[in-house]
């Protein structure tokens, strides 16, 4: 199972650090991604990282503000979110990919965490 945590309510310009922890299984050989979803909209890709952290990529709207990282020894993946904007408000989900390289399509992900709410006020 995957457990996402670290969400909260912050003002625009603030920062949060989301964490995704795996329990019962390791995802050290898998790409891991973060997605987000708001009511009435489809889940949106945010960022992904390859199994060894050697490659990561982001949706254009978060580049330069979000940083994904991983610690395979701790079986965790983090998403550092800086310069938050109201449009970043969403439930954020982490997921473990079928592949080692990570992906931007949600169809490439097998296991999903339960989500953590991020709310940004202006």
Helices and strands as residue ranges (DSSP letters): E 2-5, E 8-11, E 16-22, E 32-37, E 44-49, E 56-58, G 60-62, E 66-71, E 76-81, G 86-88, E 90-97, G 106-108, E 109-112, E 116-121
